Amino acid sequence: MKELLNALIFLSLFALAWVPISPADVIQSDWSGGPGQSGPVAVWDTRFDSSLGASWLAVPGQVALAGQALPAAVRHELATGQLGAFGIEAADLDADGDMDIVTAAESIGDLVAWYNDGASPPGFTPHVIDGNYPGVAGVAIADLNTDGHLDVVATTGSVNQRISCYLGDGGAEPVWTRSNLETSWSEGWEITTGDIDGDGRLDVLGTNFSQGDIVWWRNDGSIPIGWSRRVVDASFAGAHSARAGDIDGDGRLDILATGTPANQVAWWRNEGGDPLTWTKRTIATGFFGGRSVRLGDIDGDGDLDAVGCNFDARVTWWANEGGTPVAWTAQQITAALGQAHHVQLADLSGDGRLDVLVAGYGANVVAWFENGGGATPIAWTRRNVDTALARPLAVAAGDVDGDGALEVLAGSNTGHLFTWYDITSFEPAGELTSALLDLGAAGPVVLDWEADLPAGADLGFSVRTGDDPVMLGPWSPPATVPGAVVESTGRYLQVRAVLAASAGDASPIVRSVAVRRAVAAVPDAVGGLLLGAQPNPANPRVVLTYELPQAGEVSLVILDARGRLVRKLQHGRLEAGLQRVAWDGNDADGRAVASGAYLARLALGSRVASTRLTLVR
């Protein structure tokens, strides 16, 4: 009897509607804060309780299966004939849901956007952003003018050239408007962005090798953007790479940089003020030919560590030990990556730890070093991506094929080509458990989610509830259709996503999870919704009937048993009154769907009603 009382009973959504859990629905669409928050909490933030075999850090805003390194990376050529191939970055430039790529080829002066067609594997169509940019080398992608569209900023490795910003208009193939931040810049091979002065706008940060400058350009927020040059350090010999991050945890962005012949890795503490003032702190000396640095929480202790590579084949990370001034502990990741030129941090394996990706210019190698976890010293496992890529100068990571895992991107400077690589396959199963929610009282709740389910992938959500937060009831059987209603037997509720795949090349991708209070619908002007279907079972035509108590934005869709969208029947504003709409049993492309179970789901604002359909052919 006790087990029966504690068990969760999944209910039909017919004649049920959503009302918010006070004060608002609980939704999670970002898990990047990591595990360790057991709860109870009133709302979810970016943290959760625990995970096993699930990737939550690699690609922001999603949960997928974790990865395992392939025995050999699978190489794809993006483009050939790119003389002096150099900088490369990935982002969704045209906002169509897949990753595009921006490349910089210094010898021909081409800055090019490659638009992803979303196919499997993807194809890329080039669009020249700037075909006359001498020595273009480094690129960064961000929304600089806060209009919701991604922009591009690029720098040059030539002498007395420009740093340019390209504002995108958000079109299907964006039109780019250029403005110059600098017109006499020399040998600036890397560029980045960050809100240096904390005013809510992204600024630009760069280095000048010839003059030893570390400079940031303040974004004044005007239209068009006005840029003012601010110097961090004008005498850091051979400044080559700089990154911004809050190193000392005081809420202000500091600067990390390396250079040669300075042969140092150092950071500049942001002292605040207007204009900002900076205090230099040296992390390491004798770092011969320092080329590239990055900031990230490598050991998972909550603060920013530093990683750098140099031309004498070393890749090193420095653990931030805190204190005033900050103390650092060095660990060499490798001393055998000839003329290491460019380093990136990314969770390439999807295990929640930052890995290190490196371009070895002299060794003709692209490699990544898998983070084994723990504090210093960390066990690093070298994974070669390509051991015959002629003179790679830059690397990047991005989910360019949309499978939920990161791929590696690289440019071959003397081979004149850009490439990308599949480097992992998916684990067969994984799960992620949310922080415990305090609902305030027992009662039915609606469990909803948005997810992608490729062929061969499975996804379900289980819940457990109770009045004692440390002694919850058993996990329910997994719900596999969004909009499931569960009976919470107590005030506390926890959700677990269960992911699985039958093959290593596919994974479910969870984009959001929501919990809302459910109550019995009352078909009157107060706001209840009823959704009927006749005939049911259908062969194959079915008529869906509902009455709107008031005018509003309506969405009526058909989902399959896995929760995937089959057909959007209505979407837009409708007036109050009786509504009827027929479904002919076809999908959005006019193809007949198979016999089986489906769900018709109606939404009016925050209220939802659903009914199950059986299709017989």
N, C-alpha and C positions, 0 to 999 in steps of 0.2 A: 504493500500500500504506500509506504514512504517513497519508494522509487517511482510509483505511479504519480504521486503528487508532485515530485520534483521534476518529472519528465516534461519536456516541452512538446506541446501539441501543435503541429503545423495546421493552420486553418486555411480555408479557401478565402480568396480576396473578394469573392462576390458579396455585395452589400456591405463592404467595409470602406472606410475612408481614412485618410491621414489627417491628424491634427498634430501640431508640433509638440514635442517634449518641451516643457517650460524650462528656460526662456526661448529655446530655439531647437530646431532639428540638430541632431548630432551627426556631423559628416566628417570623414577623414579622406583627404586626397593627397596627402604628403606624409611620408613616413621617414623623412630624412633625418629626423632627430634621433632615431635609433631605438634599440630596446632598453628595458630597465624601468619603465614606468608601469608599475602594477596597478596603481589606482587605490581606492575609487576616485574617479574624477567626474566632474559635471559635464565636461566637453572633451573631445579628443583634440590634441594639438598635433605636432609632428612626431610624437613619440608613441611607443607601444610597449607591450609587455615582453614579448619574446618572439623569436623566429627560429626556424630550422629548415635549411635548404631553400630559403626564400631570398630573393634579391630585392632590396628596398633602397639602396644607396646609389647604385650604378646609374640609373636613369631617374631623375627627380620626377615625383608625381605618379609613381606606379609601383606595383609589386609584381614580380615574376619569379620564375624558378631560378635558383642560383646556377652557376655554370661550372664546368670542369674543363681544364685546358685540353685542346685537341692535340694529338701527337704531332701534327704538322698543320700550321695555319693554312687556310685556303685563300689564295690571292686572287683579287679582281682588279683589273686595270680600269681606272677612271678615265685617264686621258694620256695620250702620247704626244710627242712633238711640242712639249712644254719646256722650251729652252730655259735652263736655269731654274727648274722647279724648286720652290722654296716653301713658303708658308701655306698651311692648310688648316681649316676649321670647319666644323659641321654645326648646322642649326636649321630650324624650319623657317626659311626666309619668306615663303609665300603662304604660310599659315594653313597648309592643307593637310597637316597631320603627319608628314614624313620629313625626314632629315635631308636637307640640301647641303651642298658643300661649296665653300669658297676657297679658291686657290690663288696663289701669287707666284708668278714666274718672272724672276728678276731680269734674265737676259733679254727677253722679248717685251718686258714691261707690261704684262697682261695681268689684270685682276679680274677673275672670272667667277660668276655664280653658276653652279651646276644644279639644275632643278631635277629633283627626284620624281619619277613617274609613279612610284608606289607599287610597281610590279614586283614579282618574286622570281629571280633576283631583280633588284631595281635597275632601271636604265636612267641615264642622266643627260639632260639637254643643256648645253652651255649657253650662257648669256653674258656678254662682256660688260662688266661694270665700268672698267677703265682700260682701254687698250693702248694708252700712252702714258705709262707710269714708270719712268726709268728706275730700275733697281728695286721694284716693289718686292718686299720680303716678308714682313710679318703682318698678320691680320687678326682682328678681334671683332666679335659680333655681339651687339647689345642694343637695347632700345634707348638711344641717347636723348631723344626729344620727347619721351614719355607719351607718344601717340598710339602706343599699342603695336607698332610695327618695328621689326628688327632693322637695325642700321649696321653699317660696316665702317670700321676705321682701319687704315693701313699705314705702314711705314716703309722706309726705303733703306737699302744697304748701300746706296750710292752716296756721293759727296755733294753737299749743297743742293739737296732736293727737298721735297715736301712731305709733310704728314697730312693725309687727307681723310675727311669724313664723308661718307656717302649715306644720305638719308633715304630710306625706302618708303614708298607710298602705300605699301600693303596690298598691291594688286596681285592678280594671279601670276603675273610675271612682273615683279616690281620695277618701277622706274626709279632710278637713283639720281639724287641731286647732290653734287659735290660742293664741299667747302674745305678750305685749307686751314689747319691748325698752325702749321709752320711751313715756311717756304725756303728755309736754308738749314736743313737738317742733314747730318752726315752719319752714315753707318749705324743706323738704328734698326737692328734686326728683329727686335721684339716690340710688341705694343700690347697694352691691356687697358681695362676700364675698372672703375671703382668709385664709390662716393667718398672721395678723399676728405672733403670738408663737411660731410654730414648734413648737407642741405636737401637731400632727397633726390638729387640729380647725379647721373653718372658722369664722372670726369674721365680724362684719358691720362695714362701714365706711360712714359717712355724713357729710353736711354740713348745717349749720343756717345758712341765709342771714341770718335776722334777728339772730342772736347772733354770727355769724362763727366758729362752732365747726366743727372737724374732730374727729370722735369715732369710736372703734371700741368695739364691744361684745364682750367676751371670752366665748367659749363655754366653759363649765366642763365639758362632756362628761357632765353628769348626766342622769338621766331623771326628769322632763322637764328640758330644758336650762335651766341658770341663766345669766343674762347679767349681766356687770358692766361698767359704763360707764367707759371710759378716754379721756382727752382727749389728742389730739395737739397741737392749738393752739386756744386759746379766743379769739383776737383776729385772725383772718384775715378781714377785713371782707368781708361778702357771699359767704362760702364757698358755692360752687354745685355743684362736682363734685370728686370725689376717687377715685383708683384706687391699688391696692397692687401693688408689684412690686419685684424686687431691682435697683435702678437702678445701684448701685455694685459689684455682683458679689461682695458679701461673705457671701452666703448668708442674709441677713435681708431681709424685706420692708420696703421704704421706702414713702412715701406721696407721690403727685403730686396737686396740687390747683390750681384756679383760682377766682377770685372777683372780684366788683365790689361796692363801689367800690375794693377793693384794686387792681384792674386789674393783677394779677400772675398769672404762672404760677410755681409754686414746688414744691420737693420737700423732704421732711423725712427726714433720714437716721435710720434705726433704729440706735440706739447699743447696743441690747441692755439687759440688766439686768432686774430685777424689782422694781418695775414698769419697763416700757420707758421710755427717755428718747429725745428727738428733737432733732435739730439742723436748723433751717430753712436752705435754700439757695435763692436766687432764680434762676430761669431767665430770666424776661422781665418787664419793667415796661411800662407804657403799653398793656397788653393790655385795651383798654376793653371793659367789659361781658363779661368772661370767663364763658363758659357751660359748656363741657364739655371734659374731657380724657380721653385714653387713653394706655396704654403698650403698646409693641410693637416688635419688631425690624424697622423699616421699611426700612433699608438693607441688611439681611442680613449684618451684621458680627458678630452674636453677642451684642450687648447691647441693652438696652431703650432705645428712643427715646421721645419724647413728641410727642403731637399735640393741638392744641386749637382750638376755634372760639370766636368772640365776636360780640357784637351789632353790631359795626361792619363786619360782612360778611367778616371774615378767617377763613381756615383756615390754620394754620401748623404745621409740624413742626420739632422741634428734634432734631438728630442728637447722640446721646450719643458724645462723643469720648474718654471715659474720663478717667483722671487722678485726682489727689487735690488739691482737690475735683474732681468731674466737670465737664468743660468741655462747652459746648453750642454747636452751629452751627445758626442758624435759617434756614429756607427757607419762603417764603410759597407755599402751594399755590394759593390764590385770594384775591382781595380783593373779590370780586363775588358773594357769596352772602348776600343781605340778612338781617340778624338771625339769623345762624347760631346754632342753639340746642343741637344735639345731634350728637355725632360718635361713630363706631364704626370699628374696624379689623377687616378681614376680607379673606381672599383671594377676592374676588368673581369674578375671572377664572380662578382655578384654575391660575395660572402659578407658584405658589410665592412670590409677593410680596404683602405686605399692602397692600391698597387702603384708601382713606378714604371712608367713607359719612357724609353730612351731611344734617341736616334744616334747611332755611332757612326759619325761621318767618316773617320779614317778606317774603320773596320768594315764598312759597307754592310752594317747590321742594324736592324730594328729589333729590339728585344723588350720584354717586360719582366718585371721581377715581382713575383707573387708574394704578398705579405702574409706571413704565417701567423701573425697575431702576437699579442703579449707586449710587454714593455721591452726596453733595451736590454740585451740585444734581441732583435727580431730575426727569426729564421726566414731568409729570402730564397725563393726558388726561381732560378732564371728560366725564362721561356723565350726561345727565339721565334720571332715572327718571320723574319726574312734575313738570310745570311748572304745574300747576293744582290742587294739593292744598292746601286752605284751612288755613293756619296749622299746619303740621306741627311738633310739639314733640319727637318721639322717633322713632328709627329702630333697626332691628335687622336681623340677617341669620341665615338658617337654611334648611336644606334641607327645606322644608315639603311639597314634593310627592314627595320620595324619589327624585329622578332622579339624584342624585349631585352636583348643583351647588347653590350657594347662591342663594336668593331674597332680595329686600329686603322688609322689613316696615315699615309706618309707620302713624302715627295722625294724623288730621286734627282738630285741637282745636276749631275752629269749624265744621267740616263734620260733626262728630260721627260719624266713621266710622273703621274700621281697614281697611287694605288690605295686600295683598302682591303682589309683582311678579316675573315672570320677566324676567331682565335679560340672559341669555346663551344661546347655543346651543353645542353641543359641537363641538370639532374632529373631523375625520373619523378621525384615527388618533393614537396616542401609545404610548409605551413607558416602562418603568421598569426599571432594572438594579440588582440587589441588590449589596451588598458581597460580595466574594469569601470563600467559606467554606473553612476548612481542615478537611477531614474526617479527616485523619490517615492515610488509606490509600485506595487505589482500591477499587472494588467497586460493586455495584448499590445505588441509593438510590430511595426512593419520594418522588415530588413530588406534594404534595397542596395543595388550596386551597379556600377558601370564597368564593363570588362570586354576584352577581346578574347575570343576563343577560336583559335585556328584548328584545323583538322588534326585530330589526334590528341587534343588537349582537353582536360577536364577541370572543372572548378566547382566548389561547393562551399557553403558557409554554415557552420554549426554555431550554436549559442548554448550557454549555460547560465542559469540564474539562481537566485536565492536571497534570503534575508541576512545571511551571515557572509560577509565578503571573503572570509578565509575558508568557508565550507560551502561552496556552491554545489548545485546539483550536477548530474552527469551531462556530458555534451550531447546535444540533440543529433539526430541524423542530419547529414548535410542537405541544405536547401539548394537547389540547382537553378531555380527560376527567380529573377529579381522580383521584388514585391511580395515575398513570402511574409505571412503574418505568423508570429509565434506568441505563445502565451507565457509571459514572464511570471514565474511563481513567487517572485520576491522583488525587492527594490533594486537589486544589483544585477547587472547583465554584462556578459563578456562574449565577444565574437571571435571566431577563429576561421580564417580563410584556409582552405585545403586545396592545394594545386597539384596537378599531376599531368604527365604527358607520356604517351606511348613511344615516342621517338625523341632523340636528342636534339632535333632541329626545330622543335616547336614548344611554346610555353603559353599558358594563360597569362594575360596581362590585366591586372586589376587597376583601374584608374580612380575609383572612389567607392566608399562604403558609407551607407547612411542608416541611421536608426531613427524612426519616428513613432510617436504614440498612435495606436490604432483604436478607433471606437466604432461602434455600430453606426451605420449610415442611416439617416432619416431623410426620406425623399421629400424635402420641403425647402423653403427659401432659406433656411438656416445654412444649407450648404452640403447636404448629403448627396451622394452620387450612387446611382444604380445602373449597372450595365448588363443588358440582356443579349442573348444570341439565339437565333432561330434560323434553320433547324440546327440541332446540336445532338448527335454528330451531323456533320455537313458533308455533302458530296457533289462538288466541293464548295458551292456558294453558300455563304452565311450572311445574314443581315444582323448587324449590331445596332442596338437601340438604347438610347439613354436620354435623360432630360436634364438640361442645364438649369439650375435654379437662378442663375444670373449670367450675364455676359462675361466673357473672359477668354484668356488664351488657353486653347485646348490642344492636347496632343493625344492622338489615338494611334497605337502601333500594334503590330503583331510580332510576338517573340516566339522563338522555338524553345524546345525543352531545355536548352542550355543557356537560355537568356539572350541569345543573339538576335539582333534586329532582322526581321524577315521583310516587313513591309510597313511603311509609314502611310496610314490611311488619311489622317487629318492632322494639320499643324497650322495653327493660326487663331485669330480671334473669331468667335462665334457669338451670336445673340442668344439670350435665354430662350428655353423652349425645348420641345421634343426634337431629337436628332436621330436620323437613321443613315447608316452607311453600310455598303455591302463590300465584302471581301470575296474575290473570285478564286482564292486558293493559289494565287501566283505571287512570286516575289517581286522586288522592285524592278527587275529586268524583264518581267513578263514571263518568267519561267515557272512551270507548275512545280509546287513543292510536294514533298513526299507525304504519304499518309502518316498520321501520328498525332501527338499531343502538341497543342500550341496555347499561347496565352494572349488574349486581347487585353491591352492595358490602356486605360483612359486616365488622363491627368488634367485637372483644372486648377491651375496655380499649385498649391501645396497639397491638394486633395486628389486621391487616386482611388480608382475602382478597377477591378480586373475580373475576368471570367475565363475559365479554361474551355478550350475548344478541342474537339476531336474531328480530325479530317480523315475521311474515308474516300478512296478513289476506286 
